Amino acid sequence: LVAYKIGLQNRSTRDIDFLINGLDLNIENMRNIISDIVSMHTNEVWYELIGNWELIRLDDIYGGARFHLIGHVSNIRLPFTLDIATGDPIYPTPKKEKYRTLLGDFIYLYFYSIESVVAEKLQTILARAENNTRMKDFYDIYIIFNNNDLELESLKLAIRYTFSYRHTNISKKNALDITKLICENPVFEERWIRFMNITFDSICDCLKELICNTF
C-alpha cells in the first residue's frame, strides 16, 4: 500500500495485509476461503497455498494468521505471505480504488486509509520503544509524512482510535520521551545506517513533528 500510494519503486515487500470484516477469524475457515480463491487460475497466472499457517499479532486480543503462497506468472515463481487480521479500526473509512497489477490490467480493492497506516506504525514504534526492531516502520512514517498531504484532523482521529483499540495510553510528553530514548540509542542509528540512505536525525525530527502535531 505504501509503495503504491506514494509511487516508490524501491520499497519492495513480499507480504500482503488484509483486514477482514464480517467474518470470524477461524483458521480453517480462512484456509478454505483462500483455497477456493487460489483454485481459480488462468493459463498464465495461478497460485498455490503451501505449508502451514502461523499465528501473528499475538499481543492483539483478536490476533491474526499468516499463510504462505506462491504465485506463478508464466515461468516465474513469486513466493509471498498473506497476513489476515481483524478488529483494528480504520479511519477514514476504506475507499474502493483502482489498482494496477503486474500484468498491466486493473482491479478494484478497498484500501486502508493512509492515516490508519501511520497510526498503526506510530503505535508500534511507541509501544515497543527500544525493543522495536522494525526499522521499516520508521521509514514508512518518514516517507508518508514527507510525500502526502495528510489531513491533520483525520490523522489525529486515526491515531486516537488505533491507540484506544490497542490499549495504548500515552501522553504527548511520554511519546516524546520514548522518541528521545530511541533517537539517543546508538543501536537504532546503527540499524538505520544499514537500512536506508536517509539520516536517522531526519527520522527523529519527523517522529517529533508527527507527535507534536497529533497528540
N, C-alpha and C positions, 0 to 999 in steps of 0.2 A: 504493500500500500504506500509506504513512504517513498520508495523509488518511483512508483507510478505517478503519484500525485505531484511530485516535485520534478520528475524527469531526470533522475540520477541514473547514469549508466553503470557506475562503479559500485553501487550499493546492492550487491547480489545477496540472495538468500535462497535457502533450499527448504524452507518451511512455509506452509500456508496456514493462516489462522482463521478459524471460523468460530463465531459465537452463535449458538443455536437459540431459538426462541419458540416456545410452544411444544417442545419435545422433551421427554425425560432423558437425561444423560445416562442411559443404560448402555453399558459397554457392548453387550451382544446386539442390542437394538441398533446402535451406531454402526457396528461392524456389518450388520446385514444391509443397512441403508447404503453404506459405502460400496459393498459388494455388488448391490443392484446397479448402482451408478456406473461403476467401472466395467460392468459386464457389457455396457453399450459402447461399441467401438466401430471405427471405420477401418478400411484397409491401411490407411496411413497413420492413424493415431489410435492407440489403445493403452490401457493401464492395467497393472496387476497389483493387488494388495498382498504384501509379503510380511512374513514374520508375525510376532505377537505385538499386541498393543502394550502401552505402558502408561502409568498414571503421571499426570503433570499437575502443577499448581497445588501441591499438597498443603500449602498454607491457606488455601481458599476453601470455605465451607462447602462450595458446590463442586470444586475440583475440576478435572478435565482429563482428556485422554489423547494420546498421540498414536497415530497409525503410520506405518511406513509403506510407501508405494513406489512403483517405478513406472514412469511414463515412457512410452515408445513412440517416437516420431520417425517414420521410415526406419532407418537402421541406427538411430540414435537412442541411447538409453539415458533417461533423466531421473535419478533417484531423488525423492523428496519426502518430507514428512507432512502429515496433516494433523494439526493441533485443533482439537474441538473443546470448547468450554461453554459454560452457560452462567448467567447470573449478573455479570458486570453491566452496569448502566451505560448507555451510550447517549451522549448529548453533544450537539443536537441530534435529532432522530436520523438514522441512516437513510441515505438517498440512493435511489437506483441510478447507476451511472454506466456509461459505455466503457468497455474495457477491450483493448486491442490484444489479441492473443499472439503467440509466437508465429503462428501461420499467417498472420495478417488480417484475419477476419475479426469481427466484433461480437462480443456477448454483453449481456447486461447483468450487473451484480449490485447487491446492496453493499455500499462501502461504509466502513467505520468512519465516524467523523474524525477529522484530524485533531480536533480539540480533545476528544477522548483518548486518542493515541498519546498526545502529550501528557494528559492527566495520569494515565496508567504508568507511563515511563517515569514521570516525576515521582509518583508514589513509590515505585520500586526503588528508585535511587535513594529517597529519603528513608524508607523503611529498612532497607538493607544497610544503609550507611557505609561504614568501612568494610563490611562483609560482602559488598557488591563486587562481582567480577564481570558484570555485563557492560563492557565499555560501549557496546553498540547502542545502549540506551542513551548515553551521554551524546554520542554522535548524532543520533536521530533527533534529539531535542534541539541541538545546535542547528542542524540543517533545517528543520521545520521552522524554528523561531526566526531564522535569517532568510528564509525563502518563501514565507507565506504571510499574507495579510490576515493574521488571526484576529477574530472579533473578540475583544478583551472580555466582555461580559459573558459571552458563551464559554470562553475558556475558563473563567472563574467558576461558572456553574458546573462545568465538566469536572474540574478539579474537586469541587465541593462534593459532588455526587460520588465520584470514584473513591475519594478518601473516606467518606462516610460509609460506603458499602464495604470497604476493606478495613474498617475499624481503625483508621489511622488518624489519630487526633494530634495534630502537630501545629503549633503556633508559628507565626512568621519568624519570631526570634529563634525558636527551636530549629526551624527549617534552615535558617541562615547559619546557625551554629553547626548543624550537621554538614552543610555545604563547606564551611570553613575547615572542618576536620578532614573532609575528603580532599579539598584543594591543597591542604598542607601536608598530606600524606605522600611521601616520595614514591610509594609503591604504585599509586594511581598514575602519577606522572610517567613512571617507567612503563606501565602497561600502555599508556596512551601513546608514547613515542613509537611503540611497535604497531600501533593501530592505524593512525591516520596522520597526514601531513597538515594538521591544524594544531596550534599551540594549546596546551592544556589550560593556560591562563584565559584563553578565549572561551573555552568551555565553561570555566568557573564564572567568568563575567556573565555569560549567557544564563547560567543557573540562577545567579543572584538577581539578575534583572527580571527573570521569569517569576521568581518568588516574590520580589518586591512589588510587582505589578498585579499579582493574582491572590495573595494571601491577605 
